[in-house]
């Protein structure tokens, strides 16, 4: 939870693993580093997410922060029966078929963005990959799905960065005030967009969810509608932005893997799974034991105890992965836990994988001389791990 620890948490995960796959870490808290044990907790419905009721008891000032309250109204921080009620509605319009049908549009967006990168990168000029591509591709795709106008899409990177600090276990009061301002601005934006779609529906997710909320507020309230629209937007690009940035940086550090992805010798789907495993865009999540007699692995998990699930550590568990500290995009049967598991498995996992598998080979083929153009800078985050800047040269 220090800046240095967030910059490179993996050696610290190794030290934590030396205490065991599951270990107590203070009164009422358990640290979980093992793949099998993290997977167990994610799938066990007796372990709940920390919802608004729980957090308002534990976190002083929780109810004073608009960002925390907004996230708590979304499927991200809801338990049964509310979670299934809302998730089933969103899943009914965010379908696997709808995502699969996006492949031509995603491929076209990739080519358009590569064309637009080429001009500022002409002659070897430095280009920030995070700003020019890693953010713009997923925000374009999720905004197309939602129905967010193209003219508005530049608004969201800073707002999402400010909002998601509310997910971090440690955040300063100034950071939380910025998160609250971002939550208010995003809520205002989607209030206006929802009103427009109610008056003039289109074939997009906002229109579909607005219609459900208008016809049956018992299935989706107005506040839940706004919270989930914000979540779909932010989650739809924030983690994929990090997946693309983390993935390119790893390839630049591993020239043989880069050549394999470029030539097609390395399966881009396998490459994507290995990036998810080796440097996961989501490093940690948590659950609360809310039944008696629970265990995590060999350790008792008493009622009300809090489990930190270190996804980044589980994805490098030597009990699950051979040579886990080696980046190997030819690895088979990886199945990293980066998208979670169980009831809260990420709705956008298929979309994120699609974007990565299409984008990275196209990027590398378009720019054969692509290379680093300076030191990258990480965002100072633990939960959502990615780069702020990743400078590259294209020629």
Order of alpha helices (4+ residues) and beta strands (2+ residues): alpha-alpha-beta-beta-alpha-beta-alpha-alpha-alpha-alpha-alpha-beta-alpha-alpha-alpha-alpha-alpha-alpha-alpha-beta-beta-beta-beta-alpha-alpha-beta-beta-beta-beta
